[in-house]
């Protein structure tokens, strides 16, 4: 079902807005992504880290009006706003929760529906198309987000439903998992550094932008460290979805070897992304919850880690 054409409402995320004359300048010193790369036709993934390089949030960010919008897990909005506001007091920027102002749809194999709305979205990931107040973002091959002002949402949803089946959020999350795009959730806040989610491999970290909160730790890992924990895609049989942060185990180790990032149902199976110790993951004997828990199978990701390419951003 995840491979068929559908749309759904992205009800699990909210929108944090940073607006004002200094919005981009302020965020350039706070986020892992390079705000200078954003444009009316280009969005990005990114993260906000602690001083120790641990991610408070991960998000998709785009320019809008007099500032930027960041879509992230709804539970992270309040704590992320509170943290960023501490650093914005001397900046000409205003930080607010704009979740109620936007409705966001996920479209899989939905380019014809976007075209009907006047949006000609390029196939390149992170491309942006705009028309009539609508914003479309290519998030991975054949998958797009559609951002709609709340007062337009009912009419746009009706137009989408005329040409696409309405699916469930689980289908969208399954596509995200198969695209290898990890995400910080409430249960994993401040648990991972960006490289543990492979964020540097999918355009969410810039190594040329200069200083930002946590930058020293992130850069040291990229240039000097050996990444011992990173994102993997796995499968197990069952219908009880593990929560983000659920521990994973291997007989070769005395303690947990990793944590679940996100999971979704895939027919009779569950597919998930998890951060695992590389040595244990490659041993192929991974179990959910305990050493006696369900066994998991390692699946491929659609990209490879390449340090030399990653540091060119």
Secondary structure as a PSIPRED ss2 file (coil, helix, strand):
# PSIPRED VFORMAT (PSIPRED V4.0)

   1 X C   1.000  0.000  0.000
   2 X C   1.000  0.000  0.000
   3 X C   1.000  0.000  0.000
   4 X C   1.000  0.000  0.000
   5 X C   1.000  0.000  0.000
   6 X E   0.000  0.000  1.000
   7 X E   0.000  0.000  1.000
   8 X E   0.000  0.000  1.000
   9 X E   0.000  0.000  1.000
  10 X C   1.000  0.000  0.000
  11 X C   1.000  0.000  0.000
  12 X C   1.000  0.000  0.000
  13 X E   0.000  0.000  1.000
  14 X E   0.000  0.000  1.000
  15 X E   0.000  0.000  1.000
  16 X E   0.000  0.000  1.000
  17 X E   0.000  0.000  1.000
  18 X E   0.000  0.000  1.000
  19 X E   0.000  0.000  1.000
  20 X C   1.000  0.000  0.000
  21 X C   1.000  0.000  0.000
  22 X C   1.000  0.000  0.000
  23 X H   0.000  1.000  0.000
  24 X H   0.000  1.000  0.000
  25 X H   0.000  1.000  0.000
  26 X H   0.000  1.000  0.000
  27 X H   0.000  1.000  0.000
  28 X H   0.000  1.000  0.000
  29 X C   1.000  0.000  0.000
  30 X C   1.000  0.000  0.000
  31 X E   0.000  0.000  1.000
  32 X C   1.000  0.000  0.000
  33 X C   1.000  0.000  0.000
  34 X C   1.000  0.000  0.000
  35 X H   0.000  1.000  0.000
  36 X H   0.000  1.000  0.000
  37 X H   0.000  1.000  0.000
  38 X C   1.000  0.000  0.000
  39 X E   0.000  0.000  1.000
  40 X C   1.000  0.000  0.000
  41 X C   1.000  0.000  0.000
  42 X E   0.000  0.000  1.000
  43 X C   1.000  0.000  0.000
  44 X E   0.000  0.000  1.000
  45 X E   0.000  0.000  1.000
  46 X E   0.000  0.000  1.000
  47 X E   0.000  0.000  1.000
  48 X E   0.000  0.000  1.000
  49 X E   0.000  0.000  1.000
  50 X C   1.000  0.000  0.000
  51 X C   1.000  0.000  0.000
  52 X C   1.000  0.000  0.000
  53 X C   1.000  0.000  0.000
  54 X C   1.000  0.000  0.000
  55 X E   0.000  0.000  1.000
  56 X E   0.000  0.000  1.000
  57 X E   0.000  0.000  1.000
  58 X E   0.000  0.000  1.000
  59 X E   0.000  0.000  1.000
  60 X E   0.000  0.000  1.000
  61 X E   0.000  0.000  1.000
  62 X E   0.000  0.000  1.000
  63 X E   0.000  0.000  1.000
  64 X E   0.000  0.000  1.000
  65 X C   1.000  0.000  0.000
  66 X C   1.000  0.000  0.000
  67 X E   0.000  0.000  1.000
  68 X E   0.000  0.000  1.000
  69 X E   0.000  0.000  1.000
  70 X E   0.000  0.000  1.000
  71 X E   0.000  0.000  1.000
  72 X E   0.000  0.000  1.000
  73 X E   0.000  0.000  1.000
  74 X H   0.000  1.000  0.000
  75 X H   0.000  1.000  0.000
  76 X H   0.000  1.000  0.000
  77 X H   0.000  1.000  0.000
  78 X H   0.000  1.000  0.000
  79 X H   0.000  1.000  0.000
  80 X H   0.000  1.000  0.000
  81 X H   0.000  1.000  0.000
  82 X H   0.000  1.000  0.000
  83 X H   0.000  1.000  0.000
  84 X H   0.000  1.000  0.000
  85 X H   0.000  1.000  0.000
  86 X H   0.000  1.000  0.000
  87 X H   0.000  1.000  0.000
  88 X C   1.000  0.000  0.000
  89 X C   1.000  0.000  0.000
  90 X C   1.000  0.000  0.000
  91 X C   1.000  0.000  0.000
  92 X C   1.000  0.000  0.000
  93 X C   1.000  0.000  0.000
  94 X E   0.000  0.000  1.000
  95 X E   0.000  0.000  1.000
  96 X E   0.000  0.000  1.000
  97 X E   0.000  0.000  1.000
  98 X C   1.000  0.000  0.000
  99 X H   0.000  1.000  0.000
 100 X H   0.000  1.000  0.000
 101 X H   0.000  1.000  0.000
 102 X E   0.000  0.000  1.000
 103 X E   0.000  0.000  1.000
 104 X E   0.000  0.000  1.000
 105 X E   0.000  0.000  1.000
 106 X E   0.000  0.000  1.000
 107 X E   0.000  0.000  1.000
 108 X E   0.000  0.000  1.000
 109 X C   1.000  0.000  0.000
 110 X C   1.000  0.000  0.000
 111 X H   0.000  1.000  0.000
 112 X H   0.000  1.000  0.000
 113 X H   0.000  1.000  0.000
 114 X H   0.000  1.000  0.000
 115 X H   0.000  1.000  0.000
 116 X H   0.000  1.000  0.000
 117 X C   1.000  0.000  0.000
 118 X C   1.000  0.000  0.000
 119 X C   1.000  0.000  0.000
 120 X C   1.000  0.000  0.000
 121 X C   1.000  0.000  0.000
 122 X C   1.000  0.000  0.000
 123 X C   1.000  0.000  0.000
 124 X C   1.000  0.000  0.000
 125 X C   1.000  0.000  0.000
 126 X C   1.000  0.000  0.000
 127 X E   0.000  0.000  1.000
 128 X E   0.000  0.000  1.000
 129 X E   0.000  0.000  1.000
 130 X E   0.000  0.000  1.000
 131 X E   0.000  0.000  1.000
 132 X C   1.000  0.000  0.000
 133 X C   1.000  0.000  0.000
 134 X E   0.000  0.000  1.000
 135 X E   0.000  0.000  1.000
 136 X E   0.000  0.000  1.000
 137 X E   0.000  0.000  1.000
 138 X E   0.000  0.000  1.000
 139 X E   0.000  0.000  1.000
 140 X E   0.000  0.000  1.000
 141 X C   1.000  0.000  0.000
 142 X C   1.000  0.000  0.000
 143 X E   0.000  0.000  1.000
 144 X E   0.000  0.000  1.000
 145 X E   0.000  0.000  1.000
 146 X E   0.000  0.000  1.000
 147 X E   0.000  0.000  1.000
 148 X E   0.000  0.000  1.000
 149 X E   0.000  0.000  1.000
 150 X H   0.000  1.000  0.000
 151 X H   0.000  1.000  0.000
 152 X H   0.000  1.000  0.000
 153 X H   0.000  1.000  0.000
 154 X H   0.000  1.000  0.000
 155 X H   0.000  1.000  0.000
 156 X H   0.000  1.000  0.000
 157 X H   0.000  1.000  0.000
 158 X H   0.000  1.000  0.000
 159 X H   0.000  1.000  0.000
 160 X H   0.000  1.000  0.000
 161 X H   0.000  1.000  0.000
 162 X H   0.000  1.000  0.000
 163 X H   0.000  1.000  0.000
 164 X C   1.000  0.000  0.000
 165 X E   0.000  0.000  1.000
 166 X E   0.000  0.000  1.000
 167 X C   1.000  0.000  0.000
 168 X C   1.000  0.000  0.000
 169 X H   0.000  1.000  0.000
 170 X H   0.000  1.000  0.000
 171 X H   0.000  1.000  0.000
 172 X H   0.000  1.000  0.000
 173 X H   0.000  1.000  0.000
 174 X H   0.000  1.000  0.000
 175 X H   0.000  1.000  0.000
 176 X H   0.000  1.000  0.000
 177 X H   0.000  1.000  0.000
 178 X H   0.000  1.000  0.000
 179 X C   1.000  0.000  0.000
 180 X C   1.000  0.000  0.000
 181 X C   1.000  0.000  0.000
 182 X C   1.000  0.000  0.000
 183 X C   1.000  0.000  0.000
 184 X C   1.000  0.000  0.000
 185 X C   1.000  0.000  0.000
 186 X H   0.000  1.000  0.000
 187 X H   0.000  1.000  0.000
 188 X H   0.000  1.000  0.000
 189 X C   1.000  0.000  0.000
 190 X C   1.000  0.000  0.000
 191 X C   1.000  0.000  0.000
 192 X C   1.000  0.000  0.000
 193 X C   1.000  0.000  0.000
 194 X H   0.000  1.000  0.000
 195 X H   0.000  1.000  0.000
 196 X H   0.000  1.000  0.000
 197 X H   0.000  1.000  0.000
 198 X C   1.000  0.000  0.000
 199 X H   0.000  1.000  0.000
 200 X H   0.000  1.000  0.000
 201 X H   0.000  1.000  0.000
 202 X H   0.000  1.000  0.000
 203 X C   1.000  0.000  0.000
 204 X C   1.000  0.000  0.000
 205 X C   1.000  0.000  0.000
 206 X C   1.000  0.000  0.000
 207 X C   1.000  0.000  0.000
 208 X C   1.000  0.000  0.000
 209 X C   1.000  0.000  0.000
 210 X C   1.000  0.000  0.000
 211 X C   1.000  0.000  0.000
 212 X C   1.000  0.000  0.000
 213 X C   1.000  0.000  0.000
 214 X C   1.000  0.000  0.000
 215 X H   0.000  1.000  0.000
 216 X H   0.000  1.000  0.000
 217 X H   0.000  1.000  0.000
 218 X H   0.000  1.000  0.000
 219 X H   0.000  1.000  0.000
 220 X H   0.000  1.000  0.000
 221 X H   0.000  1.000  0.000
 222 X H   0.000  1.000  0.000
 223 X H   0.000  1.000  0.000
 224 X C   1.000  0.000  0.000
 225 X C   1.000  0.000  0.000
 226 X C   1.000  0.000  0.000
 227 X C   1.000  0.000  0.000
 228 X C   1.000  0.000  0.000
 229 X E   0.000  0.000  1.000
 230 X E   0.000  0.000  1.000
 231 X E   0.000  0.000  1.000
 232 X E   0.000  0.000  1.000
 233 X E   0.000  0.000  1.000
 234 X E   0.000  0.000  1.000
 235 X E   0.000  0.000  1.000
 236 X E   0.000  0.000  1.000
 237 X E   0.000  0.000  1.000
 238 X C   1.000  0.000  0.000
 239 X C   1.000  0.000  0.000
 240 X C   1.000  0.000  0.000
 241 X C   1.000  0.000  0.000
 242 X C   1.000  0.000  0.000
 243 X C   1.000  0.000  0.000
 244 X C   1.000  0.000  0.000
 245 X C   1.000  0.000  0.000
 246 X C   1.000  0.000  0.000
 247 X E   0.000  0.000  1.000
 248 X E   0.000  0.000  1.000
 249 X E   0.000  0.000  1.000
 250 X C   1.000  0.000  0.000
 251 X C   1.000  0.000  0.000
 252 X C   1.000  0.000  0.000
 253 X C   1.000  0.000  0.000
 254 X C   1.000  0.000  0.000
 255 X C   1.000  0.000  0.000
 256 X C   1.000  0.000  0.000
 257 X C   1.000  0.000  0.000
 258 X E   0.000  0.000  1.000
 259 X E   0.000  0.000  1.000
 260 X E   0.000  0.000  1.000
 261 X E   0.000  0.000  1.000
 262 X E   0.000  0.000  1.000
 263 X E   0.000  0.000  1.000
 264 X E   0.000  0.000  1.000
 265 X E   0.000  0.000  1.000
 266 X E   0.000  0.000  1.000
 267 X C   1.000  0.000  0.000
 268 X C   1.000  0.000  0.000
 269 X E   0.000  0.000  1.000
 270 X E   0.000  0.000  1.000
 271 X E   0.000  0.000  1.000
 272 X E   0.000  0.000  1.000
 273 X E   0.000  0.000  1.000
 274 X E   0.000  0.000  1.000
 275 X E   0.000  0.000  1.000
 276 X E   0.000  0.000  1.000
 277 X E   0.000  0.000  1.000
 278 X H   0.000  1.000  0.000
 279 X H   0.000  1.000  0.000
 280 X H   0.000  1.000  0.000
 281 X H   0.000  1.000  0.000
 282 X H   0.000  1.000  0.000
 283 X H   0.000  1.000  0.000
 284 X C   1.000  0.000  0.000
 285 X C   1.000  0.000  0.000
 286 X E   0.000  0.000  1.000
 287 X E   0.000  0.000  1.000
 288 X E   0.000  0.000  1.000
 289 X C   1.000  0.000  0.000
 290 X C   1.000  0.000  0.000
 291 X C   1.000  0.000  0.000
 292 X C   1.000  0.000  0.000
 293 X C   1.000  0.000  0.000
 294 X C   1.000  0.000  0.000
 295 X E   0.000  0.000  1.000
 296 X E   0.000  0.000  1.000
 297 X E   0.000  0.000  1.000
 298 X E   0.000  0.000  1.000
 299 X E   0.000  0.000  1.000
 300 X C   1.000  0.000  0.000
 301 X C   1.000  0.000  0.000
 302 X C   1.000  0.000  0.000
 303 X C   1.000  0.000  0.000
 304 X C   1.000  0.000  0.000
 305 X C   1.000  0.000  0.000
 306 X C   1.000  0.000  0.000
 307 X H   0.000  1.000  0.000
 308 X H   0.000  1.000  0.000
 309 X H   0.000  1.000  0.000
 310 X H   0.000  1.000  0.000
 311 X C   1.000  0.000  0.000
 312 X C   1.000  0.000  0.000
 313 X C   1.000  0.000  0.000
